[in-house]
Amino acid sequence: MSPRPPRAPLAQHGRHHTQSPLAQIAIVVGVVLAVIALSIAGTGVFALWSASTTIADNAVTLETTHEVPPDIGEIEGGVNLLVVGTDSCQGQDLKLFPRCRHDDGGERNDVTMLVHIGDKPRRVTVVSFPRDMLVAIPSCPSPDGGRFSAMSQQMLNVSYSYGGLACTALTIQQLTGVDIQFAAAIRWTGVIHMSDAIGGVNVCVAGAINDRNTGLHLSKGEHTLKGAQALQFLRIRHGIGDGSDLGRISNQQQFMSSLVRKLQSGGVLGDPGKLFALATTALQQVSAKQLVLDQNLANPTHMVQIAMAVKSVPYRDIVFVQYPTRYDPADTSRVLPVTSSADVLFTALKENRALNLTGKASSAYGVEVKGTVTGSSGPTPAPTAAPVDRVDLPENISGSTAAQVTCTQPETAGR
């Protein structure tokens, strides 16, 4: 049995102004872009991806992986894709991340998301897991071929530091009871380059944001964010909502909803130049080890098959939710899973039931809904004759759908 690595510093959850900069990073957009946009890009991008030996050479093996049938649309129960954003300083620009000069060498999964694609009819649910939620971490494989010991309670964001992407996948699989077939992780520079390649994502802020922690300064209104500014927006927590990580999650969900709508509108998928730039950038990030894929996801055929599964999902059935939690009474900077509510969510996903959100868009005042739009992530599906039977999620499961346009709320004292 391999010994455990040195215990990683534990991140703060609540409104604390002294923080580890590494523990505050929230990265997701690059993985979403690579998985969704590249997979829909068409034969030209498919050929570019398929011709690269870099993808397979750098792929990660998951213990959760099973053989994927030729037609992913036929997988019973749908598809589960793990998306991880890490805080590694490896390969980062010190001008953008000066505190990396004092890097402790660790790498944590400060963004952890599970993308579930239901089957017949297709629905997409993205579940965000708070980084400082205390969970059990199972025994995970180590680089030397041994195994790290299981742990009964640790913050979720240390799972990556113990056993990489494979360990985080095992941890989420144990917590949720779902089988994970695909996984990907991205680092800071990958987000910057991928958001540049897509041409930016539109976001809304309800009031001026001036955050010294991330360096983000935005006036009230709508903005198109890309590059380092997009990363700042995904990282920010002190400048929005109640200043907690839970508010930041809903901010990231606004970004992803807007990204979905941009992909569908033709702003990316209808622009061959942007698609080719996106594919080329993704390959560069894999080569630079800023983007890591598991062996199944590294297969370009599987990329296209995933796209086929999500291309016609209505906006209302693309749902972004936060795993339900409660504050730890022993330490309010951390949260505990509320498994009774989570069971309702994951039972509905296993049964491929449509979801109805009864809670707030944000559990921490991070965003508010300002309007709705209609459409789908592809051709509009034919209307169904029978009404859809939706499962009402518990009120402590916050979230929004791609049909809801949300706006980030600036941090307000006394909330």
C-alpha positions as CSV (number, residue, x, y, z in Angstrom):
1,M,0.0,0.0,0.0
2,S,1.3,3.4,-0.9
3,P,1.6,6.0,1.8
4,R,-0.7,9.1,1.6
5,P,0.8,12.2,0.1
6,P,1.2,15.1,2.5
7,R,-2.2,16.4,3.5
8,A,-3.3,19.4,1.3
9,P,-4.2,22.7,3.0
10,L,-7.9,22.9,3.5
11,A,-9.8,25.6,1.7
12,Q,-12.1,28.1,3.3
13,H,-15.8,28.1,2.5
14,G,-17.4,31.0,4.3
15,R,-16.7,34.7,4.2
16,H,-13.1,34.7,5.2
17,H,-10.8,37.3,3.8
18,T,-7.6,35.3,4.5
19,Q,-7.4,32.6,1.9
20,S,-5.1,30.3,0.0
21,P,-5.1,31.6,-3.6
22,L,-4.8,28.1,-5.0
23,A,-7.9,27.0,-3.1
24,Q,-10.0,29.7,-4.7
25,I,-9.6,28.7,-8.4
26,A,-12.8,27.7,-10.2
27,I,-12.2,26.4,-13.7
28,V,-14.7,24.7,-16.0
29,V,-15.2,26.4,-19.4
30,G,-12.4,24.8,-21.3
31,V,-13.6,21.3,-20.6
32,V,-17.1,22.1,-21.5
33,L,-15.9,23.7,-24.7
34,A,-13.7,20.8,-25.6
35,V,-16.3,18.1,-24.9
36,I,-19.4,19.8,-26.4
37,A,-18.2,22.1,-29.1
38,L,-15.5,19.9,-30.5
39,S,-17.8,16.9,-30.6
40,I,-20.3,18.8,-32.7
41,A,-17.8,20.5,-34.9
42,G,-18.0,18.2,-37.9
43,T,-15.7,16.1,-40.1
44,G,-12.9,18.6,-40.3
45,V,-12.4,18.9,-36.6
46,F,-13.0,15.2,-36.2
47,A,-10.1,14.5,-38.6
48,L,-7.8,17.0,-36.8
49,W,-8.6,15.4,-33.4
50,S,-8.3,11.8,-34.8
51,A,-4.9,12.5,-36.4
52,S,-3.3,13.6,-33.2
53,T,-1.3,11.0,-31.2
54,T,-1.0,13.6,-28.4
55,I,-4.5,12.9,-27.2
56,A,-4.1,9.2,-26.7
57,D,-0.6,9.5,-25.3
58,N,-1.7,11.8,-22.5
59,A,-5.0,10.1,-21.7
60,V,-5.8,8.9,-18.2
61,T,-7.2,5.5,-17.2
62,L,-10.2,5.5,-14.9
63,E,-11.1,2.6,-12.7
64,T,-14.8,3.7,-13.2
65,T,-14.5,3.2,-17.0
66,H,-16.4,0.4,-18.8
67,E,-16.2,-0.5,-22.4
68,V,-18.3,2.0,-24.4
69,P,-20.6,0.4,-27.1
70,P,-20.3,1.6,-30.7
71,D,-23.5,3.8,-30.4
72,I,-23.5,5.9,-27.2
73,G,-27.1,6.7,-27.9
74,E,-28.0,3.2,-27.0
75,I,-26.4,3.2,-23.5
76,E,-29.1,2.4,-21.0
77,G,-29.5,5.0,-18.3
78,G,-27.5,7.6,-20.2
79,V,-24.0,8.9,-20.0
80,N,-22.1,10.4,-17.1
81,L,-19.1,12.7,-17.7
82,L,-16.9,14.1,-14.9
83,V,-15.6,17.6,-15.4
84,V,-12.8,18.8,-13.1
85,G,-11.0,22.2,-12.9
86,T,-7.7,22.1,-10.9
87,D,-5.5,24.7,-9.2
88,S,-2.1,23.5,-10.5
89,C,0.5,26.1,-11.0
90,Q,2.3,23.9,-13.5
91,G,2.9,25.8,-16.8
92,Q,1.2,28.9,-15.6
93,D,2.1,32.5,-16.5
94,L,3.6,34.1,-13.3
95,K,2.5,37.5,-14.5
96,L,-1.1,36.4,-14.3
97,F,-0.6,34.2,-11.2
98,P,2.2,35.8,-9.2
99,R,1.4,33.7,-6.1
100,C,2.4,30.6,-8.0
101,R,6.0,31.7,-7.1
102,H,5.1,30.3,-3.7
103,D,3.4,27.2,-5.0
104,D,3.2,24.2,-2.6
105,G,3.2,21.8,-5.5
106,G,-0.2,20.4,-4.8
107,E,-3.1,20.1,-7.2
108,R,-6.7,20.1,-6.0
109,N,-10.0,19.8,-7.8
110,D,-11.5,23.1,-6.9
111,V,-14.3,22.6,-9.5
112,T,-16.0,19.3,-9.7
113,M,-19.0,18.7,-11.9
114,L,-21.0,15.7,-13.1
115,V,-22.6,16.0,-16.5
116,H,-25.5,13.5,-16.9
117,I,-27.0,12.9,-20.3
118,G,-30.3,11.0,-20.0
119,D,-31.5,8.5,-22.6
120,K,-34.9,8.5,-24.5
121,P,-35.7,11.3,-24.3
122,R,-32.4,13.1,-24.0
123,R,-31.9,15.5,-21.1
124,V,-28.8,17.1,-19.7
125,T,-28.2,17.8,-16.0
126,V,-25.0,19.3,-14.7
127,V,-24.4,18.8,-10.9
128,S,-21.8,21.0,-9.2
129,F,-20.2,19.8,-6.0
130,P,-18.8,22.3,-3.5
131,R,-15.1,22.0,-3.2
132,D,-15.1,22.1,0.6
133,M,-17.9,19.5,1.1
134,L,-16.7,16.8,3.5
135,V,-16.9,13.4,1.9
136,A,-15.5,9.9,2.2
137,I,-12.6,9.3,-0.2
138,P,-12.2,5.7,-1.3
139,S,-8.9,3.8,-1.8
140,C,-7.4,5.3,-5.0
141,P,-4.7,4.1,-7.4
142,S,-1.2,5.6,-7.0
143,P,1.3,6.3,-9.7
144,D,3.6,3.5,-8.5
145,G,1.0,0.9,-9.0
146,G,-0.1,0.7,-5.4
147,R,-3.0,2.3,-3.7
148,F,-3.6,5.2,-1.3
149,S,-5.6,4.4,1.9
150,A,-9.3,5.3,2.0
151,M,-10.4,8.2,4.2
152,S,-13.7,8.6,6.0
153,Q,-14.0,12.3,5.8
154,Q,-12.0,14.9,3.8
155,M,-12.8,17.9,1.7
156,L,-13.7,16.9,-1.8
157,N,-11.1,19.1,-3.4
158,V,-8.2,17.0,-2.0
159,S,-9.3,13.9,-3.9
160,Y,-7.3,15.0,-7.0
161,S,-4.2,15.6,-4.9
162,Y,-4.3,12.0,-3.6
163,G,-4.9,10.1,-6.8
164,G,-5.5,12.5,-9.7
165,L,-8.6,12.4,-12.0
166,A,-9.1,8.7,-11.3
167,C,-9.5,9.3,-7.6
168,T,-11.9,12.2,-8.0
169,A,-14.0,10.0,-10.3
170,L,-14.1,7.2,-7.7
171,T,-15.0,9.7,-5.0
172,I,-18.0,11.1,-7.0
173,Q,-19.1,7.7,-8.0
174,Q,-19.1,6.5,-4.4
175,L,-21.0,9.6,-3.2
176,T,-23.7,9.6,-6.0
177,G,-24.0,5.9,-6.9
178,V,-23.7,6.7,-10.6
179,D,-21.3,5.0,-13.1
180,I,-18.8,7.5,-14.6
181,Q,-17.8,6.6,-18.2
182,F,-15.9,9.8,-19.2
183,A,-13.7,12.4,-17.4
184,A,-11.7,15.5,-18.1
185,A,-9.7,18.1,-16.2
186,I,-8.3,21.5,-17.1
187,R,-5.8,23.9,-15.6
188,W,-5.8,27.8,-15.6
189,T,-4.0,28.5,-18.9
190,G,-6.3,26.0,-20.7
191,V,-9.3,28.1,-19.7
192,I,-7.7,31.3,-20.9
193,H,-6.8,29.9,-24.3
194,M,-10.1,28.0,-24.8
195,S,-12.3,31.0,-24.0
196,D,-10.2,33.1,-26.5
197,A,-10.8,30.5,-29.2
198,I,-14.6,30.6,-28.8
199,G,-14.7,34.4,-29.0
200,G,-15.9,35.0,-25.5
201,V,-19.1,34.4,-23.5
202,N,-21.7,36.9,-22.6
203,V,-22.5,37.5,-19.0
204,C,-24.7,39.9,-17.0
205,V,-23.9,41.7,-13.7
206,A,-26.6,43.5,-11.7
207,G,-24.1,46.0,-10.2
208,A,-20.5,47.0,-10.4
209,I,-18.0,44.4,-9.4
210,N,-14.5,45.3,-8.0
211,D,-12.7,42.3,-6.6
212,R,-9.1,42.7,-5.4
213,N,-8.7,38.9,-4.9
214,T,-9.1,38.1,-8.6
215,G,-8.5,41.5,-10.1
216,L,-11.9,41.5,-11.8
217,H,-13.5,44.9,-12.4
218,L,-16.9,45.0,-14.3
219,S,-19.4,47.8,-14.6
220,K,-23.2,47.1,-14.3
221,G,-24.6,45.5,-17.4
222,E,-23.7,42.9,-20.0
223,H,-20.2,42.0,-20.9
224,T,-18.5,39.5,-23.3
225,L,-15.7,37.8,-21.4
226,K,-12.8,35.9,-22.8
227,G,-9.2,35.1,-21.9
228,A,-7.9,36.0,-18.4
229,Q,-11.1,38.0,-17.7
230,A,-13.2,34.9,-18.3
231,L,-11.1,33.0,-15.8
232,Q,-11.4,35.9,-13.3
233,F,-15.2,35.7,-13.6
234,L,-15.2,31.9,-12.9
235,R,-12.9,32.4,-9.9
236,I,-14.6,35.3,-8.2
237,R,-16.5,34.8,-4.9
238,H,-15.7,37.7,-2.7
239,G,-17.2,40.2,-5.1
240,I,-20.5,38.5,-5.5
241,G,-23.5,37.2,-3.5
242,D,-22.7,36.4,0.1
243,G,-19.0,36.0,-0.7
244,S,-18.9,32.2,-0.4
245,D,-18.0,29.3,-2.7
246,L,-21.7,28.5,-3.1
247,G,-22.4,31.9,-4.7
248,R,-19.5,31.3,-7.1
249,I,-21.0,28.0,-8.2
250,S,-24.2,29.8,-9.4
251,N,-22.0,32.4,-11.1
252,Q,-20.3,29.6,-13.1
253,Q,-23.7,28.2,-14.0
254,Q,-24.7,31.6,-15.5
255,F,-21.5,31.3,-17.6
256,M,-22.3,27.8,-18.8
257,S,-25.9,28.6,-19.6
258,S,-24.8,31.5,-21.8
259,L,-22.2,29.2,-23.4
260,V,-24.8,26.7,-24.3
261,R,-27.0,29.4,-25.9
262,K,-24.0,30.8,-27.9
263,L,-23.1,27.3,-29.2
264,Q,-26.7,26.8,-30.4
265,S,-27.2,30.2,-31.9
266,G,-24.5,29.6,-34.5
267,G,-22.1,32.0,-32.9
268,V,-19.6,29.1,-32.7
269,L,-21.0,26.1,-34.5
270,G,-21.9,28.1,-37.5
271,D,-18.4,29.6,-37.8
272,P,-15.9,27.1,-39.3
273,G,-13.0,29.4,-38.4
274,K,-13.9,29.4,-34.7
275,L,-14.4,25.7,-34.8
276,F,-11.0,25.0,-36.3
277,A,-9.4,27.4,-33.9
278,L,-11.1,25.8,-31.0
279,A,-10.0,22.3,-32.0
280,T,-6.4,23.5,-32.6
281,T,-6.4,25.2,-29.2
282,A,-7.7,22.1,-27.4
283,L,-4.9,20.0,-29.0
284,Q,-2.3,22.5,-27.9
285,Q,-3.7,22.5,-24.3
286,V,-3.5,18.7,-24.2
287,S,0.1,18.8,-25.4
288,A,0.9,21.4,-22.8
289,K,-0.8,19.2,-20.2
290,Q,-3.3,22.0,-19.4
291,L,-6.2,19.7,-20.6
292,V,-6.4,16.0,-19.5
293,L,-8.8,13.5,-20.9
294,D,-9.6,9.9,-19.9
295,Q,-9.0,7.2,-22.5
296,N,-12.7,7.0,-23.5
297,L,-13.1,10.7,-24.0
298,A,-9.8,10.9,-25.9
299,N,-11.4,8.8,-28.7
300,P,-12.8,11.2,-31.3
301,T,-15.6,8.8,-32.2
302,H,-16.9,9.1,-28.6
303,M,-16.8,12.9,-28.9
304,V,-19.1,12.8,-31.9
305,Q,-21.4,10.2,-30.2
306,I,-21.8,12.5,-27.2
307,A,-22.7,15.3,-29.5
308,M,-25.4,13.2,-31.2
309,A,-26.9,12.6,-27.7
310,V,-27.2,16.2,-26.8
311,K,-27.8,18.1,-30.1
312,S,-31.6,18.4,-29.7
313,V,-32.1,18.9,-26.0
314,P,-34.5,21.7,-25.2
315,Y,-33.1,24.5,-23.1
316,R,-35.6,23.7,-20.3
317,D,-34.1,20.3,-20.0
318,I,-30.5,21.5,-19.7
319,V,-30.4,21.9,-15.9
320,F,-27.6,23.2,-13.7
321,V,-27.9,22.3,-10.0
322,Q,-25.8,22.4,-6.9
323,Y,-25.4,19.3,-4.8
324,P,-27.4,20.0,-1.6
325,T,-25.4,20.8,1.5
326,R,-25.6,22.2,5.0
327,Y,-23.0,24.0,7.0
328,D,-20.9,21.8,9.3
329,P,-21.9,22.8,12.9
330,A,-18.3,22.1,14.0
331,D,-16.8,24.5,11.3
332,T,-19.0,26.7,9.2
333,S,-16.2,27.2,6.7
334,R,-17.1,23.6,5.5
335,V,-20.3,21.9,4.4
336,L,-21.8,18.5,4.7
337,P,-23.8,16.5,2.1
338,V,-27.6,16.4,2.5
339,T,-28.0,12.9,1.1
340,S,-31.7,12.7,1.6
341,S,-32.3,15.5,-0.9
342,A,-29.5,14.3,-3.2
343,D,-31.2,10.9,-3.4
344,V,-34.3,12.6,-4.9
345,L,-32.1,14.1,-7.6
346,F,-30.1,11.0,-8.5
347,T,-33.1,8.8,-8.4
348,A,-34.7,11.1,-10.9
349,L,-31.6,11.0,-13.1
350,K,-31.5,7.2,-13.0
351,E,-35.1,7.1,-14.0
352,N,-34.5,9.8,-16.6
353,R,-37.3,12.0,-15.2
354,A,-37.6,15.6,-16.2
355,L,-36.7,18.0,-13.3
356,N,-38.6,20.9,-11.9
357,L,-36.6,23.4,-9.8
358,T,-38.4,24.6,-6.7
359,G,-35.5,26.3,-5.0
360,K,-33.6,29.5,-5.7
361,A,-31.3,30.0,-8.6
362,S,-28.5,30.5,-6.0
363,S,-28.3,29.3,-2.4
364,A,-25.9,32.2,-1.6
365,Y,-27.4,35.2,-3.5
366,G,-24.9,34.7,-6.3
367,V,-27.4,35.2,-9.2
368,E,-31.0,36.1,-9.9
369,V,-33.2,35.2,-12.8
370,K,-33.9,38.1,-15.1
371,G,-35.8,36.4,-17.9
372,T,-36.3,33.3,-20.0
373,V,-35.6,32.2,-23.6
374,T,-36.9,29.4,-25.8
375,G,-34.9,27.0,-27.9
376,S,-32.8,24.0,-27.8
377,S,-29.1,23.0,-28.1
378,G,-29.9,21.9,-31.7
379,P,-32.9,21.6,-34.0
380,T,-36.1,22.2,-32.2
381,P,-37.7,18.9,-31.3
382,A,-41.3,18.2,-32.3
383,P,-43.8,19.0,-29.5
384,T,-45.1,16.0,-27.5
385,A,-48.8,15.3,-27.2
386,A,-48.7,14.2,-23.6
387,P,-47.6,16.6,-20.7
388,V,-44.2,15.9,-19.3
389,D,-44.2,14.3,-15.8
390,R,-41.6,16.3,-13.9
391,V,-40.0,15.6,-10.5
392,D,-40.1,18.4,-8.0
393,L,-36.6,18.7,-6.6
394,P,-36.3,19.7,-2.9
395,E,-36.0,23.4,-2.2
396,N,-32.5,23.1,-0.9
397,I,-31.3,22.1,-4.4
398,S,-30.5,25.4,-6.0
399,G,-30.0,25.9,-9.7
400,S,-31.3,27.1,-13.1
401,T,-31.9,25.9,-16.6
402,A,-30.4,27.1,-19.9
403,A,-33.8,28.6,-20.6
404,Q,-33.3,31.0,-17.7
405,V,-31.1,34.1,-18.2
406,T,-29.5,34.9,-14.8
407,C,-27.6,37.9,-13.7
408,T,-24.7,38.0,-11.2
409,Q,-25.4,39.9,-8.0
410,P,-22.6,42.0,-6.5
411,E,-21.6,41.3,-2.9
412,T,-23.7,43.1,-0.4
413,A,-22.9,43.4,3.3
414,G,-25.4,42.2,5.8
415,R,-27.0,39.5,3.5
